[in-house]
Amino acid sequence: MEENQSYEAKIEAAKAILTELNKSDLPLDKATALFKDGKKALDEATKLLENAKLEYEELQNSNG
């Protein structure tokens, strides 16, 4: 997964991984790897969202 992907791209990647994980014929090793990738995508998306929130709050405070 690319580090410089947008928030939206990371969420879409996590959704695609979730779709794959919902397949009942998925081998355990592949499911585990997909789970780790999905968690990483969501963690990165959360970090981007938190950074955007902080930036927004800083802008609000500097203009207020």
C-alpha positions in Angstrom: 0.0 0.0 0.0 1.3 3.4 -0.9 2.2 5.7 1.9 1.0 8.8 0.0 -2.4 7.6 -0.9 -5.3 9.9 0.0 -7.7 9.2 2.8 -10.4 8.1 0.3 -8.0 5.7 -1.4 -7.1 4.1 1.9 -10.7 3.7 2.8 -11.5 2.1 -0.6 -8.5 -0.2 -0.2 -9.8 -1.3 3.2 -13.3 -1.9 1.8 -11.8 -4.1 -1.0 -9.9 -6.0 1.6 -13.1 -6.5 3.7 -14.8 -7.9 0.6 -12.0 -10.4 0.1 -12.1 -11.3 3.8 -15.8 -12.1 3.5 -15.1 -14.9 1.0 -15.6 -18.2 2.8 -13.0 -20.1 0.7 -10.1 -17.8 1.7 -7.1 -19.7 3.1 -6.1 -18.7 6.6 -2.7 -17.4 5.7 -4.1 -15.2 3.0 -6.9 -14.0 5.3 -4.3 -13.1 8.0 -2.2 -11.1 5.5 -5.3 -9.3 4.2 -6.4 -8.5 7.7 -3.0 -7.0 8.5 -3.1 -4.9 5.3 -6.6 -3.7 6.0 -5.7 -2.7 9.6 -2.7 -0.8 8.2 -4.9 1.0 5.7 -7.4 2.0 8.3 -4.7 3.1 10.8 -3.2 5.3 8.0 -6.6 6.7 7.1 -7.3 7.5 10.8 -3.9 9.3 11.0 -4.7 11.4 7.9 -8.1 12.2 9.3 -6.7 13.2 12.7 -4.0 15.4 11.0 -6.7 17.1 8.9 -8.8 17.8 12.0 -5.8 19.3 13.8 -5.0 21.5 10.8 -8.6 22.6 10.6 -8.7 23.4 14.3 -5.4 25.4 14.0 -6.9 27.4 11.1 -10.1 28.1 13.1 -8.0 29.3 16.1 -5.8 31.5 14.0 -8.8 33.1 12.3 -10.9 33.5 15.4 
